């Protein structure tokens, strides 16, 4: 898993390739901590990028992230889908269509 730290150019480079799951999280967030092992389970099935909201306010504003955890899946066709809240690894795979 890749962690983005305040580098918007890096974020755009990574997500423009598509099929990237971005986890907007906070270190103080209980549901985010519960989500982390679920993401670990599927890291070999999808590229995952983690974005700490406290270090990346501009990205949060750009994508309308108001709560954590927020998952945004950037698809190869240039579209994206968003989910807010905890999900199991199976639910995440259904969410991204894998």
C-alpha positions as CSV (number, residue, x, y, z in Angstrom):
1,X,0.0,0.0,0.0
2,X,1.2,3.4,-0.9
3,X,0.8,6.4,1.5
4,X,0.3,9.8,0.0
5,X,1.7,12.7,2.1
6,X,0.7,16.1,0.8
7,X,1.9,15.6,-2.8
8,X,-1.0,16.3,-5.2
9,X,1.2,15.5,-8.2
10,X,2.0,12.1,-6.9
11,X,-1.7,11.4,-6.1
12,X,-2.7,12.3,-9.7
13,X,0.0,10.2,-11.2
14,X,-1.1,7.2,-9.2
15,X,-4.8,7.5,-9.7
16,X,-4.8,8.4,-13.4
17,X,-3.8,4.8,-14.1
18,X,-7.1,3.7,-12.9
19,X,-8.2,0.7,-10.8
20,X,-6.9,2.3,-7.6
21,X,-8.7,2.2,-4.3
22,X,-8.0,5.3,-2.1
23,X,-8.5,5.1,1.6
24,X,-9.0,8.5,3.2
25,X,-8.3,7.8,6.9
26,X,-7.2,9.4,10.2
27,X,-4.9,8.0,12.8
28,X,-7.4,8.8,15.5
29,X,-10.4,7.2,13.8
30,X,-11.7,4.0,15.3
31,X,-13.5,2.7,12.2
32,X,-10.4,3.5,10.1
33,X,-8.4,1.3,12.4
34,X,-11.0,-1.5,11.9
35,X,-10.8,-1.0,8.2
36,X,-7.0,-1.4,8.0
37,X,-6.9,-5.2,8.3
38,X,-9.7,-5.5,5.8
39,X,-7.6,-3.6,3.3
40,X,-4.6,-5.8,4.1
41,X,-6.6,-8.8,3.1
42,X,-7.3,-7.5,-0.4
43,X,-4.0,-5.6,-1.2
44,X,-3.0,-8.3,-3.7
45,X,-6.3,-7.8,-5.6
46,X,-6.3,-4.1,-6.0
47,X,-3.8,-1.2,-5.7
48,X,-4.5,0.7,-2.5
49,X,-3.4,4.2,-1.7
50,X,-3.8,5.6,1.9
51,X,-4.3,9.3,2.4
52,X,-4.1,10.7,5.9
53,X,-6.7,13.5,6.0
54,X,-4.9,15.5,8.6
55,X,-1.9,15.7,6.3
56,X,-3.8,16.2,3.0
57,X,-6.5,18.8,3.5
58,X,-6.4,19.9,-0.1
59,X,-7.1,16.4,-1.4
60,X,-10.0,16.1,1.1
61,X,-11.5,19.4,-0.2
62,X,-10.9,18.4,-3.8
63,X,-12.9,15.1,-3.4
64,X,-15.5,16.2,-0.9
65,X,-14.3,14.0,1.9
66,X,-16.3,15.0,5.0
67,X,-16.1,11.8,7.1
68,X,-13.6,8.9,7.6
69,X,-13.1,6.3,6.5
70,X,-13.9,7.2,3.0
71,X,-13.0,4.9,0.1
72,X,-12.8,6.2,-3.5
73,X,-12.3,3.7,-6.3
74,X,-10.8,5.3,-9.4
75,X,-11.7,3.1,-12.4
76,X,-9.7,2.6,-15.6
77,X,-12.4,4.4,-17.6
78,X,-11.7,7.6,-15.7
79,X,-14.8,7.4,-13.4
80,X,-14.8,7.0,-9.7
81,X,-17.2,5.8,-7.0
82,X,-17.2,6.7,-3.3
83,X,-18.2,4.9,0.0
84,X,-18.2,6.3,3.5
85,X,-17.8,4.1,6.5
86,X,-16.4,0.7,7.5
87,X,-16.7,-2.2,5.1
88,X,-15.5,-5.8,5.3
89,X,-13.0,-7.1,2.7
90,X,-15.9,-8.9,0.9
91,X,-18.0,-5.8,0.8
92,X,-15.0,-3.8,-0.5
93,X,-14.5,-6.3,-3.3
94,X,-18.2,-6.1,-4.3
95,X,-18.0,-2.3,-4.1
96,X,-15.1,-2.2,-6.6
97,X,-16.6,-5.1,-8.8
98,X,-13.8,-7.6,-8.1
